[in-house]
């Protein structure tokens, strides 16, 4: 079974969504081909390219300050790139993944990672910055609406829609009337276990990824003042995903856990 995997940033170490997908793929064994975009500017991606990943990349024109226009500008190019691929199954992630899902004629899995897939641009800024963000969205609306239409079409077309939490799955189901499953983001527990962890009585800290409000900074600040000492642990694997794929006749026995 030939499987192609598309993510705009696959093979770059730039964010949790990519790390989670790449960790999932490392734990699966199958006839994979990885597809992505040749990104150099956004998130300084060129600096974080992972040489061990063999990715066929489509060249795009980048507009880092205008991501929705960039999407619109490159949409047909990515669509043509995906349509030229021959495979039995497509796995795609992110809003650019919607282009791939819609262009691919076979079975597909659409990974939903964030609230942009609700077809709403979230606004987390406050005060004057909030006003500026609204003006920015208004100026880009023609391009934003195109990505939203593609996203809605991909959700309806995909053989399986896979969210990363129960909340995300429920929200997608309510908005698009599409059955949505979920699997928690994979965590490289082995690498974490190599780190020296303080004794329980010395654990007086909270781990927060990112300092922006969108990452929950203000929530962490409040919790840090009232939360007693806790030990938090999150372990997961991809066996539930494999079972789901086989149950839905998407995946045969040819792909296994390593």
N, C-alpha and C positions, 0 to 999 in steps of 0.2 A: 504494500500500500504506500503510494507516494504522498507525502504530506508537505505542503509548503506553509511557512510561517511568516507572516508579514507584520512588521511594526516599524514605523518611521525611524525609531531610534534603536532598533535591535543591534546588538553588538557594541553599544556604547554604555558606559557606566555613568549614567546621568540622573537616575531617579529610581524610586521604589517600584514603579510599575515595570520598568525594564528589568530591574534586578529580580523581581518576583517571577516574571515570565522566563528569564534566562535560567533561573534556578530550577524552575519546573521542567524546562527542556533538558537540562543536564541530568535530571532524574528519570528521563524517559529515553527509551532506546527504540529507534525506528528509522525509516527511510525519510529523513528530513532534508528540506532545502530551505535555507533562511534568506528572506528577502527584506530589504529596507531601503532607506533613502540615504544618499550621500550628503550628510550634514556636516558642516564645518563651523558655522557661526553660532547657531542656537545653543545655549547652555555651554558654549565653548566645547562642543561635542568632539571636535577633532582631537583635543587633548585627552579625551577619555575613551578613545576607540580601543576596543579589546582585540588584540592581534590574534588571539586563539579562536575567534569566531570567524568562520568563513561565510561571508554574507554577499549575496549579489545585490548591488545597490543601483537604484535608478538616480540619475543626476537631476537635481531640482534647482530652481532659482530661489534663493533665500531672501526673506524680508523679515528679519528677527523682530523688528518693532511692530510689524503688521502681520501677525500669524494667520489671521482669518483671510486676508488678501493672499498671503502665501499659499494657503490651502486652495483657494479658488484658482489661482494662477497655475498651480501644478496639478490640479485635479485630473485633467484629461491625460496628462503624461503618466501619472501613476496608474490610472485606469487601463491604459494601453499596455503598460508594463505587466500588470497582473493578468490581463486577458491573454497575454502571450504564453503564460505558464501552463504546463500540463501536469495535473496532479489529481488525486482522488479526494483529497481533503485539504481545506484551507483553515488555518488558525490565524486570526487577526486581532489586533489590539489597538485601542485608542481611536480618536475621531478619524484619523487618517486610515485606520483599519476599515472604516465604513466604506471607503472607496473600493478597497480590495474585496470586501464581502459582496458588494453590488456588482462588481465586474467579473467575479468568479462564477462559472456556471454550475459547479458541483456543490457537494456538501460543505458546510462551513461552521466554525465555532467563533463566536464574537465575544471577546473578553471585555467586560465593562469595568473600568477602573475608577472613575470619578464622576462627580455630579454634572459635568458638562454633557454627559450622555442623557441627562434629563431634558435636554434641549433648552437649557437656560444658562446664561452666563452669570455665575455667582458674583456678587459684589460684597467684598469683605472690608473695603475701605471705609473710613469714617470722615465726617466733616467735609471740607472742601475737596479732598481726594475722592470722596464718593461721588460728588457732582462731576468731577473730571472723568471718572470711570464711566458714568452714564453717558456723557457726551461722546466718549470714545466708542462705546458700544453702538450708539446711534450712527456715528460716522461709518462704522464698519458693518452695519446691519445687513446690507445686501449680500455680503460675503458670509456673514454668520448664518444667515437663513439658509444658504446653500448647504453648509455643513450640517445644519440641523435636519434638513430634508434627507440628506444622505444617511445620517445616523438613524433616523426613523425607518428608512427603507431597509437598512442593514439589519436592524433589530427584527423586523418582520420577516426578512428573507433568510436569516441565519438558521441553520439546523438546530443549533444550541446557542443560547445566550448565557454566558457565564459571568456572574458578578463576583465581587470580592467580599461581600458580606450579606447577611440576611436583609439588612435595611436597604441596601442597593437593589437586591433582587426584588423585594416587595415594591419598591418605588418604580422600577422598570415595568413590572407587571401591571401596576395601577395606571401608569401613563400610556403604555402601548398595548395593553391586553395581550402580552406575550409571556408565556411560561418562561421563567428565568430561574436557573439554578445558581448556586454559589459555592465557591471554594475559597477558604481564607488564603490570603497571600502567604506564599511559602517563605520560611525564614531559615537562613543558613545557621541552624543551631550548632553544628559542629564547630564553625568558626567562633561562635560566641563562647562555647565551652572552653576555648583556649585562653580566654581572657581571665584575668585574676578578678574574682568577685569578692568584695568586702564581706566580712562576717555579718550575719543578720542584724546584730545590734549596731552595726556601723553603717547600715544602708540608709543614709539620710539624704536621698537624692531622687530626682525624677528624670527620666530620659525623655527628651523631646527632640524630634527630628524636624529641624527647620525653626526659624525664629519669627516667621510671619504669622499674622492673625489667622490666615487660611490653614495653618498647621496647628492651630489651637493654642497659640502662645498665651493668650489671655486666660484661657481655661487652666492651663498648667500653672500659671502664676497664682491663680486663686486656690487651686488644689494644694499647691505646695505649702500654703499657709495653714491648712487644716488637716491634711492627710496624715494619718499615723504611719508607722513603718509597715510596709507591705513587701511581700515577695511576689512578683508577677512572673508568670512563665507561660510561654506560648509555643506549643509544639504542633506540627502538622506534617502531613505527607500528601502525595498525589494519588494515593490508592482510591480515594473516593471519586476523583475525577475519572480515572480509568474505568471504574465500575459504571459510572454514569454514561460514558461514551459507548461502552459495550451494550448496556441496557437499551440505549436508543439506536442501536445498530449503526453507529457512526464509526466505531473502531473495532477491528477484528483482533484476534490474539497476536497479531504480528508486532504489536508494540507493547513493551513490558517495562516494569520497573527494573532499574539497574540494581 
